Amino acid sequence: MPRVVALFRHPIKSFTPELVEAITVQPDGRVAGDRVLAFRFADATHPEERDGLDHWPKAKGLASQDFPDLARLQVSYDEVARRVRIDLEGELLVEAGLDSDGRAQLAEAVTQFVRETPESQRLERPGRLPLTLVGDGVTSRFQDRAEGYVSVHGQASVHALGDALQMSIDARRFRSNVVIDGVGPWDELEWTGDVRIGEVSFRAAGPIVRCLATHANPDTGVRDAKVLTTLTSSFAQQKPTLGRLLLPGWAEGDTHAGGLIRIGDEVQVTSDRNAAPTHLR
């Protein structure tokens, strides 16, 4: 039986995830504490943000596809105290709350860090500074898509990619919320029906096409693995794909939906035999 072997949440969009023992899936389909904050460029304010924008394209702020050295920063977030701690290689870089002074401290420290990386010139482009830490620390709104989702991939798929690259590949490169074992390489890309993980029901949505962020080592920030070209060349994928999205398997507005997913939870898939496969190898 497939089981959950790792769980992640990403308090700050595009920063290194936190490895956790359990995640809470909210009624909107998003993970509590996941992508609740982001560092926004100065010129990236849009009118819809005042109206509760529920997703946020990477181009609006710091993103690992353009700033791979962000991987060197370790983020921990206390959602009760609303405090963010960022460490650099085991040493405290900054710790502050989400009041105006704390946000300014966090933005200043991250700005200074990026200025000392090879990507510093990207940050100095017109309209990018000063950075602003946005988000209320509660609402998961800085995903790439408007619909609330949980991302999942199989451990065997990552191992197959590592074999093709002839190196060990860390699951954190793919920024998934859930990692499972007990399925074959790429099997999760063929899911077409209902998916239940522990006590939470989902419906399988599209596969995840990957970006340049996956090339960066999640500890060093060095782009040391050609993930994208390996996925298309070694596995005959039309687009570099690893993992898939899971959308809520409950009715919109059902406040009793969602629930807790824990390490070790079973994964059950009920395939829709009438649906076409979403991924062809």
Beta strands, then each sheet from edge to edge (+ up, - down):
strand 1: 3-9
strand 2: 18-20
strand 3: 22-25
strand 4: 38-40
strand 5: 73-78
strand 6: 83-88
strand 7: 91-97
strand 8: 132-134
strand 9: 150-154
strand 10: 178-181
strand 11: 194-197
strand 12: 200-209
strand 13: 241-248
strand 14: 259-262
strand 15: 267-270
sheet 1: 2+ 1- 10+ 9+ 13- 12+ 11- 15+
sheet 2: 3+ 14-
sheet 3: 4+ 8-
sheet 4: 5+ 6- 7+
end
